């Protein structure tokens, strides 16, 4: 079931609404009532709701229906409005609404209504606004015959439902007054409609994103002389943008991300009223045309995940209203200094991840005082960020990963001046330097996510990290850090994700880790959103807020010794625990079996002995499990959760027996084939953690492979 978030639709201040209500009451005749026919029809509508959250208390047959909740009547007591948005309604939409011959506006949005959309509503001879968005409506949309008399409908919103089947074609021929059509977030198929523009001269908004439309963008859209918004992202559209579309100079917003569109952008500069251009996630090629500077109203430019190349034209500086530039995942090259960012005072987000830019970070960038997010990772910039970065008072997201930066101490001292930073990603830099212990590293008081992974840093976990009291996520994996885990780790009260894998930490697993508050509690972190998504391990996993990260403790591939502390059972909120490839001994402690939120448990390649605790079957959410390459013995459970895992989860334990492996329980001696001792761990593939968020309309937006660093 697709999950939807219903937006807040209130647009008027309460005093305005109150005044309007007073006027309506004062103008209404005191004695006349709505007709019995309309009252009867509305009671039939009420009968179709299986849940109405008290609506029946207002909709009583012995009262005037013009006084009922959600009902508005005209001066002659004809029902003109039925407004029942966000009322928790369940059940079906009654066709009796079509009997309200004076009905102008019907709003049933943001409920849980099911069934189909009655044809009587779409074909109504009175309704001008029909909004059934954010429900659970199903089925196909009915076709109206082209011989049907012209219908007055102006706004049709059926978005965020479960409609399927081919999108109507002839229906729109009789919608002469249509201005807005929103059918986004359904499962509709077929081609984009082509008759809208010919039949409805005032048509201006076409929103069909997140469906299953296919085929080319029809040239017939060029007839929409009043079209302001064209949105059909997340479909299966192909081909090029037809030249006819570039003639619709009224267009202000083009949003066609995540399709299969190709070709160049040369014609786009004719749309001089364009405010938003989003063609991300397609197969667009060529460069950004020099004439881009003619788009004086352009505010958002999204061209990520395409096949574009070339240098950024200096004329981009002429688009002085730009707030967002997202170009990640292309083959752009050259120096950024050709663009004078000083002319872009409104710029808030710049994302150039994974291109081929060279040279220094342009000084003019530090004059963009409104900048909140800057991602330059995986390019060929050189040098350090300027001390002027402290001028960016609003900068909260900074990603400089994989840029061959040097001098980590100086870099941290400079970046510490950015007091608003909550996300700092600087992994895959500073190769073979030493982790700074310098107490002079200050700032970062608002930092929530910090990545210094894949740097081959030596040294220990520095004490200055203990001052980052707002830290939620810490990535230190793939370095050469040594020593024990510091006792102050538990003082980071908000830390919920700790990855220190693939280092050389020693000693026993500190019981301080068992006192981490967020891993003990089901509490969630604050609802702060990232300015840009943070990627983890896979192109299909992106996080839009710190609280969306799973609660993880990853100590894999180190030199930890001793037993797993019994206090591990305190980490009841833990979702992933990875202790693989260490030198841990003893038995698998029973308290692990109480971590019922675990989805991933990896204890492989250690020296654990004893039997497999039967209570591990209580971990009902467990989807990844590995205890291979230990010295465990006894039977492998043949029922329950553990019986669902492949034999590779148990390999390399010669004393284990069971139907999943060669050694069967009860045999006198394990067969030679079952004794598969692996003295060399070699290059071990760590489990990837498969968690993600489908962001309402913000969903799996990118296709970037970031296997070694965080973007």
For each residue, the residues with C-beta under 8 A, 3 or more apart:
1: 136
2: 160 162 185
3: 694 696
4: 134 160 185 696
5: 696
6: 86 109 110 134
7:
8:
9: 85 109
10:
11:
12: 16 17
13: 16 17
14: 17 18
15: 18 19
16: 12 13 19 20
17: 12 13 14 20 21
18: 14 15 21 22
19: 15 16 22 23
20: 16 17 23 24
21: 17 18 24 25
22: 18 19 25 26
23: 19 20 26 27
24: 20 21 27 28 72
25: 21 22 28
26: 22 23
27: 23 24 75
28: 24 25 66 73 75
29: 32 75 77
30:
31:
32: 29 76 77
33: 64 65 66 77
34: 38 39 64 65 66 73 77 78 79
35: 38 39 77 78
36: 39 40
37: 40 41 99
38: 34 35 41 42 65 78 79 99 100
39: 34 35 36 42 43 61 65
40: 36 37 43 44
41: 37 38 44 45 96 97 99 100
42: 38 39 45 46 59 65 68 71 79 82 96 100
43: 39 40 46 47 59 61
44: 40 41 47 48 94 96
45: 41 42 48 49 82 94 96 97
46: 42 43 49 52 55 56 59
47: 43 44 94
48: 44 45 91 92 93 94 96
49: 45 46 52 55 89 90 91 92
50: 90 91
51: 88 89 90 91 112
52: 46 49 55 56 87 88 89
53: 87 88 89
54: 57 58
55: 46 49 52 58 59 69 70 84 87 89
56: 46 52 59 60
57: 54 60
58: 54 55 68 69 70
59: 42 43 46 55 56 65 68 69
60: 56 57 63
61: 39 43
62:
63: 60 67 68
64: 33 34 67 68
65: 33 34 38 39 42 59 68 71 73 79
66: 28 33 34 71 72 73 77 79
67: 63 64 71
68: 42 58 59 63 64 65 71
69: 55 58 59
70: 55 58 82 83 84 87
71: 42 65 66 67 68 79 81 82
72: 24 66 79 80 81 83
73: 28 34 65 66 77 78 79 80
74: 77 78 80 102
75: 27 28 29
76: 32
77: 29 32 33 34 35 66 73 74
78: 34 35 38 73 74 101 102
79: 34 38 42 65 66 71 72 73 82 100 102 103
80: 72 73 74 102 103 104 105
81: 71 72 103 104 105 106 107
82: 42 45 70 71 79 97 100 103 105 106 107 108
83: 70 72 105 107
84: 55 70 87 89 107 108 111
85: 9 107 108 109 110 111 131
86: 6 109 110 111
87: 52 53 55 70 84 111
88: 51 52 53 111 112
89: 49 51 52 53 55 84 108 111 112 113
90: 49 50 51 111 112 113 114
91: 48 49 50 51 113 114 115
92: 48 49 113 114 115 116
93: 48 97 108 113 115 116 117 118 121 132 137
94: 44 45 47 48 97 118
95: 98 118 119 120 121
96: 41 42 44 45 48 99
97: 41 45 82 93 94 100 103 106 118 120 121
98: 95 118 120 121 123 124
99: 37 38 41 96
100: 38 41 42 79 82 97 103 126
101: 78 125 126
102: 74 78 79 80 126
103: 79 80 81 82 97 100 106 124 126 127
104: 80 81 126 127 128 129
105: 80 81 82 83 127 128 129
106: 81 82 97 103 121 127 129 130 131 132
107: 81 82 83 84 85 129 131
108: 82 84 85 89 93 111 113 131 132 135
109: 6 9 85 86 131 132 133 134 135 157
110: 6 85 86 133 134 135
111: 84 85 86 87 88 89 90 108 134 135
112: 51 88 89 90 135 136
113: 89 90 91 92 93 108 132 135 136 137
114: 90 91 92 135 136 137 138
115: 91 92 93 137 138 139
116: 92 93 137 138 139
117: 93 121 122 132 137 139 141 142 158 163
118: 93 94 95 97 98 121 122
119: 95 122 123 142 144
120: 95 97 98 123 124
121: 93 95 97 98 106 117 118 124 127 130
122: 117 118 119 130 141 142 144 151 153 156 171
123: 98 119 120 144 148 151
124: 98 103 120 121 127 130 151 152 153
125: 101 149 151 152
126: 100 101 102 103 104 152
127: 103 104 105 106 121 124 130 152 153
128: 104 105 152 153 154 155 177
129: 104 105 106 107 153 154 155
130: 106 121 122 124 127 153 155 156 157
131: 85 106 107 108 109 155 157
132: 93 106 108 109 113 117 135 137 157 158 161
133: 109 110 157 158 159 160 161 182
134: 4 6 109 110 111 159 160 161
135: 108 109 110 111 112 113 114 132 160 161
136: 1 112 113 114 161 162
137: 93 113 114 115 116 117 132 158 161 162 163
138: 114 115 116 161 162 163 164
139: 115 116 117 163 164 165
140: 163 164 165 166
141: 117 122 158 163 165 167 168 171 188
142: 117 119 122 168 171
143: 168 169 170 171
144: 119 122 123 148 151 168 170 171 173 174
145: 148 170 174
146: 170 173 174
147:
148: 123 144 145 151 174
149: 125 174
150: 174 175 176 177
151: 122 123 124 125 144 148 174 175 176 177
152: 124 125 126 127 128 177
153: 122 124 127 128 129 130 156 175 177 178
154: 128 129 177 178 179 180
155: 128 129 130 131 179 180
156: 122 130 153 175 178 180 181 182 183
157: 109 130 131 132 133 180 182
158: 117 132 133 137 141 161 163 182 183 186
159: 133 134 182 183 184 185 186 207
160: 2 4 133 134 135 184 185 186
161: 132 133 134 135 136 137 138 158 185 186
162: 2 136 137 138 186 187
163: 117 137 138 139 140 141 158 183 186 187 188
164: 138 139 140 186 187 188 189
165: 139 140 141 188 189
166: 140 188 189 190
167: 141 183 188 189 190 191 192 193 208 211 213
168: 141 142 143 144 171 172 193
169: 143 172 190 193 194 195
170: 143 144 145 146 173 174 195
171: 122 141 142 143 144 168 174 175
172: 168 169 175 178 181 193 195 196 199 200
173: 144 146 170 195 199
174: 144 145 146 148 149 150 151 170 171 199
175: 150 151 153 156 171 172 178 196 199 200
176: 150 151 199 200
177: 128 150 151 152 153 154 200 202
178: 153 154 156 172 175 181 196 199 200 202 203
179: 154 155 200 202 203 204 205
180: 154 155 156 157 204 205 207
181: 156 172 178 196 203 205 206 207 208
182: 133 156 157 158 159 205 207
183: 156 158 159 163 167 186 188 207 208 211
184: 159 160 207 208 209 210 211 231 697
185: 2 4 159 160 161 209 210 211 697
186: 158 159 160 161 162 163 164 183 210 211
187: 162 163 164 211 212
188: 141 163 164 165 166 167 183 208 211 212 213
189: 164 165 166 167 211 212 213 214
190: 166 167 169 213 214 215
191: 167 194 213 214 215 216 218
192: 167 206 208 213 215 217 218 221 232 237
193: 167 168 169 172 196 206 218
194: 169 191 197 218 220 221
195: 169 170 172 173 198 199 220
196: 172 175 178 181 193 199 200 203 206 224
197: 194 200 201 203 220 221 222 223 224 225 227
198: 195 220 223
199: 172 173 174 175 176 178 195 196
200: 172 175 176 177 178 179 196 197 203
201: 197 225 226
202: 177 178 179 226
203: 178 179 181 196 197 200 206 224 226 227
204: 179 180 224 226 227 228 229 250
205: 179 180 181 182 227 228 229
206: 181 192 193 196 203 221 224 227 229 230 231 232
207: 159 180 181 182 183 184 229 231
208: 167 181 183 184 188 192 211 213 231 232 235
209: 184 185 231 232 233 234 235 255 697
210: 184 185 186 233 234 235 697 699
211: 167 183 184 185 186 187 188 189 208 232 234 235
212: 187 188 189 235 236
213: 167 188 189 190 191 192 208 232 235 236 237
214: 189 190 191 235 236 237 238
215: 190 191 192 218 237 238 239
216: 191 237 238 239 240 242
217: 192 221 232 237 239 241 242 245 256 261
218: 191 192 193 194 215 221 242
219: 222 242 243 244 245
220: 194 195 197 198 223 244
221: 192 194 197 206 217 218 224 227 230 242 244 245 248
222: 197 219 242 243 244 245 247 248
223: 197 198 220 244
224: 196 197 203 204 206 221 227 248 250
225: 197 201 248 250
226: 201 202 203 204 250
227: 197 203 204 205 206 221 224 230 248 250 251
228: 204 205 250 251 252 253
229: 204 205 206 207 251 252 253 255
230: 206 221 227 245 251 253 254 255 256
231: 184 206 207 208 209 253 254 255 256
232: 192 206 208 209 211 213 217 235 237 255 256 259
233: 209 210 255 256 257 258 259 278
234: 209 210 211 257 258 259 699
235: 208 209 210 211 212 213 214 232 258 259
236: 212 213 214 259 260
237: 192 213 214 215 216 217 232 256 259 260 261
238: 214 215 216 259 260 261 262
239: 215 216 217 242 261 262 263
240: 216 261 262 263
241: 217 245 246 256 261 263 267 268
242: 216 217 218 219 221 222 239 245
243: 219 222 246 247 267
244: 219 220 221 222 223 247 248
245: 217 219 221 222 230 241 242 248 251 267
246: 241 243 267 268 270 271
247: 222 243 244 270
248: 221 222 224 225 227 244 245 251 271
249: 270 271 272 273
250: 204 224 225 226 227 228 273
251: 227 228 229 230 245 248 254 271 273 274
252: 228 229 273 274 275 276 297
253: 228 229 230 231 274 275 276
254: 230 231 251 271 274 276 277 278 279
255: 209 229 230 231 232 233 276 278
256: 217 230 231 232 233 237 241 259 261 278 279 282
257: 233 234 278 279 280 281 282 302 701
258: 233 234 235 280 281 282 701
259: 232 233 234 235 236 237 238 256 281 282
260: 236 237 238 282 283
261: 217 237 238 239 240 241 256 279 282 283 284
262: 238 239 240 282 283 284 285
263: 239 240 241 284 285 286
264: 284 285 286
265: 268 269 279 284 286 288 289
266: 269 286 289
267: 241 243 245 246 270
268: 241 246 265 271 274 277 289 292 295
269: 265 266 272 289 291 292 294 295
270: 246 247 249 267
271: 246 248 249 251 254 268 274 295
272: 249 269 294 295 296 297
273: 249 250 251 252 297
274: 251 252 253 254 268 271 277 295 297 298
275: 252 253 297 298 299 300
276: 252 253 254 255 298 299 300 302
277: 254 268 274 295 298 300 301 302 303
278: 233 254 255 256 257 300 302
279: 254 256 257 261 265 282 284 302 303 306
280: 257 258 302 303 304 305 306 326 701
281: 257 258 259 304 305 306 701 702 703
282: 256 257 258 259 260 261 262 279 305 306
283: 260 261 262 306 307
284: 261 262 263 264 265 279 303 306 307 308
285: 262 263 264 306 307 308 309
286: 263 264 265 266 308 309 310
287: 308 309 310 311 313
288: 265 292 303 308 310 312 313 316
289: 265 266 268 269 292 313
290: 293 313 315
291: 269 294 315
292: 268 269 288 289 295 298 313 315 316 318 319
293: 290 313 315 316 317 318 319
294: 269 272 291 315 318
295: 268 269 271 272 274 277 292 298 319
296: 272 318 319 320 321
297: 252 272 273 274 275 321
298: 274 275 276 277 292 295 301 319 321 322
299: 275 276 321 322 323 324 346
300: 275 276 277 278 322 323 324
301: 277 298 319 322 324 325 326 327
302: 257 276 277 278 279 280 324 326
303: 277 279 280 284 288 306 308 326 327 330
304: 280 281 326 327 328 329 330 351 702
305: 280 281 282 328 329 330 702 703 704
306: 279 280 281 282 283 284 285 303 329 330
307: 283 284 285 330 331
308: 284 285 286 287 288 303 327 330 331 332
309: 285 286 287 330 331 332 333
310: 286 287 288 332 333 334
311: 287 332 333 334 335 338
312: 288 316 327 332 334 336 338 339
313: 287 288 289 290 292 293 316 338 339
314: 317 338 339 340
315: 290 291 292 293 294 318
316: 288 292 293 312 313 319 322 325 339
317: 293 314 320 339 340 341 343 344
318: 292 293 294 296 315 343
319: 292 293 295 296 298 301 316 322 344
320: 296 317 343 344 345 346
321: 296 297 298 299 346
322: 298 299 300 301 316 319 325 344 346 347
323: 299 300 346 347 348 349 370
324: 299 300 301 302 347 348 349
325: 301 316 322 347 349 350 351
326: 280 301 302 303 304 349 351
327: 301 303 304 308 312 330 332 351 352 355
328: 304 305 351 352 353 354 355 375 702 704 711
329: 304 305 306 353 354 355 702 703 704
330: 303 304 305 306 307 308 309 327 354 355
331: 307 308 309 355 356
332: 308 309 310 311 312 327 352 355 356 357
333: 309 310 311 355 356 357 358
334: 310 311 312 338 357 358
335: 311 338 357 358 359 360 362
336: 312 339 352 357 359 361 362 365
337: 359 360 362 364
338: 311 312 313 314 334 335
339: 312 313 314 316 317 336 362 364
340: 314 317 343 364
341: 317 344 347 362 364 365 367 368
342: 345 364 367 368
343: 317 318 320 340
344: 317 319 320 322 341 347 368
345: 320 342 367 368 369 370
346: 299 320 321 322 323 370
347: 322 323 324 325 341 344 350 368 370 371
348: 323 324 370 371 372 373 394 531
349: 323 324 325 326 371 372 373 531 532
350: 325 347 365 368 371 373 374 375
351: 304 325 326 327 328 373 375 532
352: 327 328 332 336 355 357 375 376 379
353: 328 329 375 376 377 378 399 704 711
354: 328 329 330 377 378 379 704 711
355: 327 328 329 330 331 332 333 352 378 379
356: 331 332 333 379 380
357: 332 333 334 335 336 352 376 379 380 381
358: 333 334 335 379 380 381 382
359: 335 336 337 362 381 382
360: 335 337 381 382 383
361: 336 365 376 381 383 385 386
362: 335 336 337 339 341 359 365
363: 366 367 386 388
364: 337 339 340 341 342 367
365: 336 341 350 361 362 368 371 374
366: 363 386 388 389 391 392
367: 341 342 345 363 364 391
368: 341 342 344 345 347 350 365 371 392
369: 345 391 392 393 394
370: 323 345 346 347 348 394
371: 347 348 349 350 365 368 374 392 394 395
372: 348 349 394 395 396 397 531
373: 348 349 350 351 395 396 397 398 530 531 532
374: 350 365 371 392 395 397 398 399
375: 328 350 351 352 353 397 398 399 532 711
376: 352 353 357 361 379 381 399 400 403
377: 353 354 399 400 401 402 403 425 709 711
378: 353 354 355 401 402 403 706 709 711
379: 352 354 355 356 357 358 376 403
380: 356 357 358 403 404
381: 357 358 359 360 361 376 403
382: 358 359 360 403 404
383: 360 361
384: 405 406 407 410 411 414
385: 361 389 400 411 414 415
386: 361 363 366 389 414
387: 390 414 417
388: 363 366 391
389: 366 385 386 392 395 414 415 417 418
390: 387 414 417 418
391: 366 367 369 388
392: 366 368 369 371 374 389 395 418 420
393: 369 419 420
394: 348 369 370 371 372 420
395: 371 372 373 374 389 392 398 418 420 421
396: 372 373 420 421 422 423 446 531
397: 372 373 374 375 421 422 423 530 531 532
398: 373 374 375 395 415 418 421 423 424 425
399: 353 374 375 376 377 423 424 425 426 532 710 711
400: 376 377 385 403 405 425 426 429
401: 377 378 425 426 427 428 429 451 709 710 711
402: 377 378 427 428 429 708 709
403: 376 377 378 379 380 381 382 400 429
404: 380 382 429
405: 384 400 408 411 426 429 430
406: 384 429 430 433
407: 384 410 411 430 433
408: 405 411 412 426 429 430 433 435 436 452 455 457
409: 412 413 436 438 441
410: 384 407 413 414
411: 384 385 405 407 408 414 415 426 429 430
412: 408 409 415 416 436 441
413: 409 410 416 440 441
414: 384 385 386 387 389 390 410 411 417
415: 385 389 398 411 412 418 421 424 426 443 444
416: 412 413 441 442 443 444
417: 387 389 390 414 443
418: 389 390 392 395 398 415 421 443
419: 393 443 445 446
420: 392 393 394 395 396 446
421: 395 396 397 398 415 418 424 443 444 446 447
422: 396 397 446 447 448 449 470 528 530 546
423: 396 397 398 399 447 448 449 530 531 534
424: 398 399 415 421 444 447 449 450 451
425: 377 398 399 400 401 449 450 451 534 709 710 711
426: 399 400 401 405 408 411 415 429 430 451 452
427: 401 402 451 452 453 454 455 475 709 710
428: 401 402 453 454 455 708 709
429: 400 401 402 403 404 405 406 408 411 426 455
430: 405 406 407 408 411 426 433 455 457
431: 455 456
432: 456 457 458 480
433: 406 407 408 430 455 457 458
434: 457 458 459
435: 408 452 457 458 459 460 461 462 479 481
436: 408 409 412 441 459 462 464
437: 459 460 462 463 464
438: 409 441 464
439: 463 464
440: 413
441: 409 412 413 416 436 438 462 464
442: 416 464 467
443: 415 416 417 418 419 421
444: 415 416 421 424 447 450 467 468
445: 419 467 468 469 470
446: 396 419 420 421 422 470
447: 421 422 423 424 444 450 468 470 471
448: 422 423 470 471 472 473 494 525 528 546
449: 422 423 424 425 471 472 473 530 534 546
450: 424 425 444 447 465 468 471 473 474 475
451: 401 424 425 426 427 473 475 709 710
452: 408 426 427 435 455 457 475 476 479
453: 427 428 475 476 477 478 479 499 709 710
454: 427 428 477 478 479 708 709
455: 408 427 428 429 430 431 433 452 478 479
456: 431 432 478 479 480
457: 408 430 432 433 434 435 452 479 480 481
458: 432 433 434 435 479 480 481 482
459: 434 435 436 437 462 481 482
460: 435 437 481 482 483 486
461: 435 465 476 481 483 485 486 489 500
462: 435 436 437 441 459 465
463: 437 439 466 486 488
464: 436 437 438 439 441 442 467 468
465: 450 461 462 468 471 474 492
466: 463 486 488 491 492
467: 442 444 445 464
468: 444 445 447 450 464 465 471 492
469: 445 491 492 493 494
470: 422 445 446 447 448 494
471: 447 448 449 450 465 468 474 492 494 495
472: 448 449 494 495 496 497 518 525 546 547 549
473: 448 449 450 451 495 496 497 546 549
474: 450 465 471 492 495 497 498 499
475: 427 450 451 452 453 499 710
476: 452 453 461 479 481 499 500 503
477: 453 454 499 500 501 502 503 554
478: 453 454 455 456 501 502 503 708
479: 435 452 453 454 455 456 457 458 476 502 503
480: 432 456 457 458 503 504
481: 435 457 458 459 460 461 476 500 503 504 505
482: 458 459 460 503 504 505 506
483: 460 461 505 506 507
484: 505 506 507 508 510
485: 461 489 500 505 507 509 510 512 513
486: 460 461 463 466 489 510 512
487: 490 510 512
488: 463 466 491 492 512
489: 461 485 486 492 495 498 510 512 513 516
490: 487 512 513 515 516 517
491: 466 469 488
492: 465 466 468 469 471 474 488 489 495 516
493: 469 517 518
494: 448 469 470 471 472 517 518 525
495: 471 472 473 474 489 492 498 516 518
496: 472 473 518 519 525 546 549 551 552 573
497: 472 473 474 549 550 551 552
498: 474 489 495 513 516 552 553 554
499: 453 474 475 476 477 552 554
500: 461 476 477 481 485 503 505 554 555 558
501: 477 478 554 555 556 557 558 578 686
502: 477 478 479 556 557 558
503: 476 477 478 479 480 481 482 500 557 558
504: 480 481 482 558 559
505: 481 482 483 484 485 500 555 558 559 560
506: 482 483 484 558 559 560 561
507: 483 484 485 510 560 561 562
508: 484 560 561 562 563 565
509: 485 513 555 560 562 564 565 579 584
510: 484 485 486 487 489 507 513
511: 514 515 565 567
512: 485 486 487 488 489 490 515 516
513: 485 489 490 498 509 510 516 553
514: 511 565 567 568 570 571
515: 490 511 512 520 567 570
516: 489 490 492 495 498 512 513 519 520 553 571
517: 490 493 494 520 521 523
518: 472 493 494 495 496 521 523 525 551 573
519: 496 516 551 553 571 573 574
520: 515 516 517 570 571 572 573
521: 517 518 572 573
522: 572 573
523: 517 518 573
524: 547
525: 448 472 494 496 518 528 545 546 547
526: 546 547
527: 545 547
528: 422 448 525 545 546 547
529: 544 545
530: 373 397 422 423 449 533 534 543 544 545 546
531: 348 349 372 373 396 397 423
532: 349 351 373 375 397 399
533: 530 542 543 544 701 702
534: 423 425 449 530 542 543 710 711
535: 538 539 541 542 543 702 704 706 710 711
536: 541 542 543 549 689 710
537: 541 688 689 706 707
538: 535 541 688 690 705
539: 535 702 703 704 705 706
540: 692 700
541: 535 536 537 538 690 691 692
542: 533 534 535 536 692 693 700 701 702
543: 530 533 534 535 536 546 548 549 693
544: 529 530 533 548 693 695 698
545: 525 527 528 529 530 548
546: 422 448 449 472 473 496 525 526 528 530 543 549
547: 472 524 525 526 527 528
548: 543 544 545 693
549: 472 473 496 497 536 543 546 552
550: 497 575 576 599 689 691
551: 496 497 518 519 573 574 575 576 597
552: 496 497 498 499 549 574 575 576 577 578 689
553: 498 513 516 519 571 574 576 577 578
554: 477 498 499 500 501 576 578
555: 500 501 505 509 558 560 578 579 582
556: 501 502 578 579 580 581 582 602 686
557: 501 502 503 580 581 582 684 686
558: 500 501 502 503 504 505 506 555 581 582
559: 504 505 506 582 583
560: 505 506 507 508 509 555 579 582 583 584
561: 506 507 508 582 583 584 585
562: 507 508 509 584 585 586
563: 508 584 585 586 587 589
564: 509 568 579 584 586 588 589 592
565: 508 509 511 514 568 589
566: 569 589 591
567: 511 514 515 570 591
568: 514 564 565 571 577 589 591 592 595
569: 566 572 589 590 591 592 594 595
570: 514 515 520 567 591
571: 514 516 519 520 553 568 574 577 595
572: 520 521 522 569 594 595 596 597
573: 496 518 519 520 521 522 523 551 597
574: 519 551 552 553 571 577 595 597 598
575: 550 551 552 597 598 599 600 691
576: 550 551 552 553 554 598 599 600 601 689
577: 552 553 568 571 574 592 595 598 600 601 602
578: 501 552 553 554 555 556 600 601 602 686 687
579: 509 555 556 560 564 582 584 602 603 606
580: 556 557 602 603 604 605 606 626 684 686
581: 556 557 558 604 605 606 681 684
582: 555 556 557 558 559 560 561 579 605 606
583: 559 560 561 606 607
584: 509 560 561 562 563 564 579 603 606 607 608
585: 561 562 563 606 607 608 609
586: 562 563 564 589 608 609 610
587: 563 608 609 610 611
588: 564 592 603 608 610 612 613 616 627 632
589: 563 564 565 566 568 569 586 592
590: 569 593 594 613 615
591: 566 567 568 569 570 594 595
592: 564 568 569 577 588 589 595 601 613 616
593: 590 613 615 616 618 619
594: 569 572 590 591 618
595: 568 569 571 572 574 577 591 592 598 619
596: 572 618 619 620 621
597: 551 572 573 574 575 621
598: 574 575 576 577 595 601 619 621 622
599: 550 575 576 621 622 623 624 691
600: 575 576 577 578 622 623 624 625 687 689
601: 576 577 578 592 598 616 619 622 624 625 626
602: 556 577 578 579 580 624 625 626 686 687
603: 579 580 584 588 606 608 626 627 630
604: 580 581 626 627 628 629 630 652
605: 580 581 582 628 629 630 678 681 684
606: 579 580 581 582 583 584 585 603 629 630
607: 583 584 585 630 631
608: 584 585 586 587 588 603 627 630 631 632
609: 585 586 587 630 631 632 633
610: 586 587 588 632 633 634
611: 587 632 633 634 635
612: 588 616 627 632 634 635 636 637 642 656
613: 588 590 592 593 616
614: 617 637
615: 590 593 618
616: 588 592 593 601 612 613 619 622 637 641 642
617: 614 637 639 640 641 642
618: 593 594 596 615 641
619: 593 595 596 598 601 616 622 641
620: 596 641
621: 596 597 598 599
622: 598 599 600 601 616 619 625 641
623: 599 600 690
624: 599 600 601 602 687 690
625: 600 601 602 622 642 645 649
626: 580 601 602 603 604 648 649 687
627: 588 603 604 608 612 630 632 649 650 653
628: 604 605 648 649 650 651 652 653
629: 604 605 606 651 652 653 678 681
630: 603 604 605 606 607 608 609 627 652 653
631: 607 608 609 653 654 655
632: 588 608 609 610 611 612 627 653 655 656
633: 609 610 611 653 655 656
634: 610 611 612 655 656 657
635: 611 612 638 656 657 658 665
636: 612 642 643 650 656 657 658 659 660 661
637: 612 614 616 617 640 642 643 658
638: 635 643 658 659
639: 617 643
640: 617 637 643
641: 616 617 618 619 620 622 644
642: 612 616 617 625 636 637 645
643: 636 637 638 639 640
644: 641
645: 625 642 649 650
646: 649 660
647: 650 651 660 661
648: 626 628 651
649: 625 626 627 628 645 646
650: 627 628 636 645 647 653 656 658 660 661
651: 628 629 647 648 661 676
652: 604 628 629 630 676 677 678
653: 627 628 629 630 631 632 633 650 656
654: 631 663 670 674 675 676 677
655: 631 632 633 634 670
656: 612 632 633 634 635 636 650 653 661 663
657: 634 635 636 661 663 664 665 666 667 670
658: 635 636 637 638 650 661 663 664 665
659: 636 638 664
660: 636 646 647 650
661: 636 647 650 651 656 657 658 674
662: 670 671 673 674
663: 654 656 657 658 667 670 671 674
664: 657 658 659 667
665: 635 657 658
666: 657
667: 657 663 664 670 671
668:
669:
670: 654 655 657 662 663 667 674 675
671: 662 663 667 674 675
672: 675
673: 662 676
674: 654 661 662 663 670 671
675: 654 670 671 672
676: 651 652 654 673
677: 652 654
678: 605 629 652 681
679:
680:
681: 581 605 629 678 684
682:
683:
684: 557 580 581 605 681
685:
686: 501 556 557 578 580 602
687: 578 600 602 624 626
688: 537 538
689: 536 537 550 552 576 600
690: 538 541 623 624
691: 541 550 575 599
692: 540 541 542 700
693: 542 543 544 548
694: 3 699 700
695: 544 698 699
696: 3 4 5 699
697: 184 185 209 210
698: 544 695 701
699: 210 234 694 695 696
700: 540 542 692 694
701: 257 258 280 281 533 542 698
702: 281 304 305 328 329 533 535 539 542
703: 281 305 329 539
704: 305 328 329 353 354 535 539 711
705: 538 539
706: 378 535 537 539 709 710 711
707: 537
708: 402 428 454 478
709: 377 378 401 402 425 427 428 451 453 454 706
710: 399 401 425 427 451 453 475 534 535 536 706
711: 328 353 354 375 377 378 399 401 425 534 535 704 706
